[in-house]
Amino acid sequence: MPGGCSTRRELHRAVREVFRDEADCPQRRIDAFCKLLDDRCRYHRCAAGEAAELRRQVFSRAAALHPLVERPDAFSRNTRAAATRAISRSLDRNWSEIEADLFADVIDFHRLETFDGYENGEALLARYNVAQAQAALFDAVSLTVRAGRDFKTILRYAKLAGLMHEITREPAGDYRFRFDGPASLLRKTPRYGPAMARFLPALIACGEWRMRGVIERRRAKFGLELSAEDGLKSPLPSPAEFDSRVEERFVRRWGDGPRNGWTLVREGEVLHRGQKTFVPDFAFRHEDGTCALLEIVGFWTPKYLQAKLATLRMFRDVPILLAVPKANGAALAALPGETIVYKSALEVVDVLERLTRLGSSS
């Protein structure tokens, strides 16, 4: 336990003591550090009504002994020490246990059970810096992100945060995402600022991005600009490089350079119809300007297949090659588009054959 603290209030007091002599550390900054420490703590919380029932029992027994004094005198013989002993006997519990549970339903008196902590002071400061940026976004009305990669992760977390998006392809090949929420279609509102704040750690975990948030506070507008080069460290892990072993093995076999004039780009295109987005696993760009996409349809569940079919049908006008495991051959007929069947590994020669056929027909 940090500093021998046993309750949330004692932990927060210890934090305030650490910063007591810091000149530029107002209470709101101390509160932010307390919140970060609370995030790594687990506090005991009593069952609903348990502490209230204990108070009722203790106070009703103490009321019968009122008034209580520290030392007996001519007006009262009931001391506080005697009262606590009597209450302990009647409840068959040690007074220290009773006292610890008496206000266990009050947040300040939640008892600290475990504290995971941070690796070091730098890790705590890094988390604090991200939290400060998140707090600035609470009053944001829109968020614009320009990304060079990790599109799929950016879109997934934006959707989880409840943000709508507009997508624009930049001349340099990057994508520009503008995130807001449904109500912003009718009027500008900071309602989605907390959602943008929740989304920020996921964005920071990605690579090659730039962000600008528009913040409205007291009828004034501000801009918050961040990028992957600013050194913020996300508490979330970086996106996995590959979604599956099939995808990873295919990239390894393809190699770094072009094949027959085709260059492989992982998740290089974002397809979108309104609020529906689809990021195929690979984009292939030929030196003559031809572009084709490849999606590896994994070993699915019926629900996964249904969702995948709906997505592919929505984008049936886009040339997409589909790599499908042979073990699920019974469902192949339902898939639109050109399919490549593989056993355990997707072969480069099979993909090149289909790309050549696609290039010659365009």
N, C-alpha and C positions, 0 to 999 in steps of 0.2 A: 504494500500500500504506500502511495507517495507521501512521504513525510509523516507517516503514522496516522493519516487522516482516516476517520471512520464514517463520516457523513458527507453528503454533497456540500453542505454549508462549510464544513471544516476544510474541505479541499479548496473551495473558492477563496476562503480566508487565507489559506497558504499561498495561493497564486497572487492575491493582492499584496501580501507581504513581500513576495519576490520583487514586485514592481514598485514597491513603496517609494524608493529613492530615485526612480527614473523620471527625468524632467518631462519628457514628451510621451507620456503614457496615460491618457485620460481613461476614465472608467469604462467607456464603450470599447476601448481597445483591450482592457483587462477582461471584460465580459466575453470578448471574442476568443481569447485564449482559454477561458473557462469552458466555453462551448466546445472547443476542439478537444480539450481533455475529457469532457463528459462523453464525447463521441467514442472514446476509447475505454470508457468505464462501463461496468455492469453493476447496477444498483439493485438491492433487494427491495421489492415492492410487496407489501402485504396484500392479502386477499381483500376484495371489496367489503367494506364494513367492519373488518376485523379490528382495526385500530380504534374506530369509533365505539365499538362495543366494549373494548378494553377501557377506554376513557370513562364510559358510563359506569362500569363496575368500580373503577378506582375512585372516581369523584363521589359516587353515592356512598361508598364506605368512608371516605375521608370527611364527607359532610356530617356524618353521625358523630365525628370526633371534634368537630369545630367548636371553639377556635383552637388552632394549633400554634404552639410556641416553641422557640428553641430551647428554653429552659422553663421548668414548672414554676409557677408563682401562685399567689393567693387566688387568682381569678381562673386559672386554667392549669390542669395537671397533665393535659395531653400534649406531648411533644411531637415534633415532626418525625424524629427517629422512631419513637414508639408506634406512631401511626403507620409508617412504612413497614415496620416489622409485622404489625397486625394485618395489614393488607396483603403482604407477602404470604403469611400463613393461610389466610382465607382463600387466596387464589392458588396456593401451592406452587409458587414461583419465586425465584430470587428477585429482589427489588431492581437489581441492575438490568435484568432481562425485561422487567415490566417497564422501566424507564426508557429503555432503548426502543420498545415497541409502542410506546404511548402515542407518539405522533408520527408513526411510520408511514402514514398516508400523506404527510406534508412533504412536498418535493425537497425542501431544504434538509429534511431529516432522513431521506432515503439513505440506507447504509451501503457503503461501498463494499462490493464483494470481490471484484477483480479489476485490475487496471493493466491493460495491454501496453499502454504507453507508445512512444515513438522511438525509432532507432537511436536518434540523437537530437540535439538541439536544432541542427540544420533541417532535419526532417520535419520537426514541428514548425519551424519558420516557413518552410516550403508550403506546408498545408495551410498556414495562416495567410500567405500571400494569395493562394488560390481562393480562399474564403473571402478575402477582401475584394477580389475581382467579382466573385459571385454576388456579394452584397451590393456592389455598384450596379449590377444588372437587375436588381429587384424593381427598379423604376424604368426599365428599358421598355420601349414600345416596338422595337424591331431589332433584328440581328442579321447582319450580312456576313457570310463566310465565303472566302475564295479558297478552294482546295485543289491541290495537285494530285492527291491520292487519298486512300482510305475513305472514298465516297460512301461505301456501303455502311461503314461504322458510323459516319456522321449522320447519314439519313436514318439509320436504325434508332440511334439515341434521340434524335430530334422527334421522331414519331413517338417514342416512349415518353418523351416529355410533353406530348400533346401539342406540338408546334406544326403549323402548316408551312409549306415551302413553295417558293418560285425558283426555277432553275434556268440559268442562262449559260451558254457555252462562250467562254472568253476567246478572243482571237489567238492567244498563246496556247490554247488547248485546255486550260484549267476550267473549272466550273465555278459559277457564282451562285450561291444559295442565299435566298432571303427568307428568314424564318419569322413568323409571327403566329397569331392564333385566329380562330374563326371570327371572333368579335371585332378584330382589327379590320375586317372587310367592310364593316359598317362605320367604324370610327376609330380614331387612334386611342389606344387604351394601354395602360401599364399592367393590365391584368395578367399578361403572360410573362412579366419580368421574372417571377419565381421559377417558372418553367425554363426560361433561358438560363437562369442561375444553375438549375439542376443539370442542364445540358452541358454547361461549360467544362466540367472535369473530363467528360468523354471527348470533347473536342481537343482539349489540351493533350490527351493521350495519343492523338493522331499525329501524323507528320505532314509537313508542307501545307500549312494553312495560314490564313490571315483573317482577322475578324474585326468588324466594327459594329458596335452597339449604339443605337440612338436612345438617349436617356432623357426623360422629361421630369424635371423636379421643380416645383414651385413656379410653373409656367415658363421655365427656362429650359433650353435644350443643350445637351452636352453629348460629346462623342467619346466612346471608350474604344481604343484600338489596341489589339494584341496580335501576336503572331507566334508561330512555333519557335522563332528565334529569340523570344523574350526570356526564355529560361524558366518558365513556370513548370512545376512538376506535378503531374496529376496523381491523385490517390488511387486512380484506376490503372490497371495494367494496360500496356500498349496493345493495340489490336493484334490478334494472331495473324501471322504472315499468310497462312493458308487455312482454308475452311475444311480441307480433308487431305488425307494421305494421297488420294488419287490426284488431286490438284498439285500437291507438292512434288510428287514423282514426275508428273508431266513437265513441270517447269524445269526440273533438274535435267531431264532428258533433252529438252529443247535447247538448253544452253543459253549463252549470253547474246550471241549474234543472230543476224537474220537467217532464215532458211528459205531458199528458193525465192528470195526477194521479199519474204514476209517477216515482219518484226512482231514479236509477241509483247503485249502490254497487259499487265494484270489489272483487272477492273478498270479499264481505261475509258469506258463509256457509261454514261448515265442515260437510260431511257425513261421518259416520263410522259404520262397522259394525265393532265390535271394533277391530283394529289397521289396518283399511283406511280411509283418509281420502281425501276428494275435495273440492277447493276450486274450484267453478265460477268462470269468469272474471268474471261479473257477477251481482249480485242486484238485482232490481227490487222496490221496495216501494211499494204504492199507498196513497193516503191513507185508503182504507177498511179497511186492514189486510192486504190480499191481498199475497202474496209469490210471486215467480217467479224462476227462475234461468236463466242463459244460459251455455252453453259453446260456444266457438268451436273446432270440430274442424279442425285445420290441414291443410296439404298433407302427408299422412301417408306413412309407409312401412308395409309390411304388418305389421311388428312393432308399430309405434305404434298402428295401427288395431285390432289384436287386443287390446292392453292397454286401449285406450279403450273398446272394446265390452264387455269384461269389467267395467270400472268402471261404465259406464252401466247395464248389466243389474243390477248389484248394487243400484243406487239407482233402479230403474225406478218405484218408488212415489212418488218426489219429482218435482213438476212442473218439468222441465228442458227449455228450448228449446235446440235444437242448430242452430248455424249451420255449414253445410257448403259447401265450394267446389264449384262446378258441374263443374270439371275432373275431380272424383273421383265423378261421379254413379253410376258402376257399382256402387259399394259402399253407396249410400244405403239400399237396401232392408234391409240388415243392421242399421241403426241403430235402436234403440228410441226412442220418444218423438217429439215434434213437431219437424220439421226446417224450417229456412229455408235455401234455396239462394241463394248469392251468387256473383257472377263474380269481381271483384277487390276489391270493397268491400262491407261489410255496411251496408245501408241502414236508417236509423232508422225510416222509414215501414213497412218490412216487419216490423220487430220490434214496433212499436206495434200493428200490425194483429193479430199473434199474441197480444200481451199483452191487448188488448181482448177477443179471442175467449176467452182463458183466464179473464179476469175475469168475463165474462158467464156462463160455464159453471160457475163456482164457487158 
